[in-house]
Amino acid sequence: TDDGGNEPGALIPTSDDQDETAVDAASPDGDAPNDDVGTSPGGDTIPRQNAQFADDPPGEGEAVYTGQGVPDPSVLARPALAVKIDNVDAARPQAGINQADVVFEEMVEGGLTRLLAVFHSNDPDSVGPVRSARSTDIPLLMPLANPLFSWSGSNAAFAEVLRTTAIVDAGVDSNPGLYVRRDDRTAPNNLFSSPERL
């Protein structure tokens, strides 16, 4: 968003080192950005203001979700790992989210939020606390091209729906040996794993 330092209608760079990559700022009359569209690396049509790399996909050795160079380009051949992480006070500090390529914040019941952290180019030592899946996860997971999905469970009906989508189930019910319960936290905010394990 524009912090006031740019003229209305100007292009706002998404980062200092990517001046060519920009999103449209609000128009002079305060309307939302224009709804021109771009194309994702996978060929999907997406709104330009959400398509940072739509017309300039990452190059050789650049992370798909960040566009940044990576020290070991071989990691880019693996699938993304999406981890459902709690965001309530008792879950903080969370592990690993500062190394995620992308973090989605999702509204859940009671006005609380959960995070869906996507790891592809970085491997933190630990991720968590891992929590349950929600129906809002499915549309976030689908563009990730068959990701691994780390989650702690769900109601039976939704778990069956989730398992029929294009994900690799890396959840605790299917892979209990990949997770640990930490002693320094209380359940349900003590379930952790790591990208290396998953």
N, C-alpha and C positions, 0 to 999 in steps of 0.2 A: 504494500500500500504506500501511498505518497505521504511522506512525513511533513509536508509543507514546504520542503526545499525545492520543489520542482513546480514548474508552471502547469496549470491544468491542461490536460491533453498531451503532455509531454511523455516520452518514453522513459520508463524508470528501469535502469539496469538491475538485474537480479543479483549481481555481485560485482565487486570492484574489478575482479580479474576476468569478467566476461562481458565487457561493454557491448559486444555485438548482440548478446542475448538479452532481450528486453521484453517487458510486458506493457500493454497500453495502460496509461493512467486514466483516471476519470476524465470525462469530457468537461469543457468549461461550464456547462450547465449542471454539473454534478451527477450526471447519469453514470451508470456502470460502464466499464470498458466495452469497446465494440465487440461484437460477437463473430468476428472473422474466425475462421477455423484453420487449424494446421493438421498435419498428419503425423501420428506417432511412428516410431521405428517399426512397429508391428503393422502399420497400415491403417490403424483406426483413426477416424476423424474426431478431433477433440478441440474444444475452444482454445483459441490462441493464448488467452491470458493464463491458461493452465498448461500450455504446451511449451515449456522452456526449451526443449530440444526437438520440437516437432519438425522443423525444416532443416535442422542441423544436428543429426544424430551423433552420439558420441563416436569418436574415432578409435583407431587402434590403441589399446591400452588405457582407454577411458571407461570409467564405471557407467553402466547403463542408466542408473537412476540418479546420478549426481553430475555426470559429465566431467568429473575430476580424474586426473591420472592416478593410477595405482602402482605401487612398487612391484607387485607380482601380477602381471596380466593373466596368468593362468587361473586366478580365482574368478575371472569373469565368465568362464565356461560353465561354472556350477550353477545350480538353480538358486533363486532367492530363498531366504529363510524368513518367514513372517512369524512373529511371536506376539501373542496376546498378553499384554502386561497391564497390571492394575495401576490405577492413578489416584487412589484415595490416600489420605494422610498416613494411614498405617502401612501403606506399601512403599512409602518413600524412605530413603532414596532408592529409586529403581536401579537395577544393574544393566549396563550396556546401552541404554538408549542414546547416550551421547555419541556412540559409534555407529548408529543406524544410518543407512542411506536415506531412508524416508521414515517418518513417524506420523501416523494418522491418529487423531484424537476423536473418539466416538462417544456420543451420548448413550448412556445406558439408563437403567431405572433410577428414579429418585433424583434426577439431575446430576448424577455422578458420571464420570467419564472413565473410559479404558483406552489404552493405547494399542495400536497395531504397529509394531516396529519391524521394519524390513531391513534385513542384513544381507548384503551381497558383496560389497568390496572390502568390508572390515569384519574382523572377528574379535569381539570383546571376550574377556575371560569368562564372564558370566552374564546371563540374561534372566530377568524376572523382576518381581514375582509373576509367574505365569498364571493366567486366569482363564475363565471359561469363554467359549466362543459365543457369538451373537449373530443373528441374521444379517446385521449390517456388515459383517466381515466378508460375506460372499462377493458383493460387487467390488470390494477393495482388493480381494485376492485374485479375481479373474484376469486382470491385465498383467499379472506378474508371471504369466507363462508357466503354469504348473509348479507353483512354489511348494517348498516344505512348509507345513503349518504346525506350529507348536502351540498347544492349548491344553487347558486342564479339564475339559469336559463340557457338558451341555445337557439339556434335557434330551431324552432318548429320540424323540421325533426329529428335532433339529440336528442332532448328531448324525442321524441317517441321511438327512438331506445334504449336510456338509460333506459327508464321505462320498457322495455321488458327484461332487463337483471336481473340477480339474485341479486338485491339490494332491500333495503327498502327505498323508496323515502322519505327522511326527508328534502327535499328542500323547499325553501321559497314559491314557487308557490303552493305546496301542503299543506304547514303548515305555513302560514304567521304569526300566533300568537306565533310561537316559536322563532321569530327573533325580534331584535330591531335595529333601526337606531340611532347611537350615535351622539350627538350634537357636539362633539369635533373633528369630521372628516367630510370631504365632500364626497358626493356620487361620485363614486360607492364604495369608500373604508370605508364605515361607517356601513355596515351590519354585525351584530354580534349575536351570540347565546351562548349556553353553553351545555356541555354534559348532565347536569341535565335536561334541558328543552327538549333536543332532545331525 
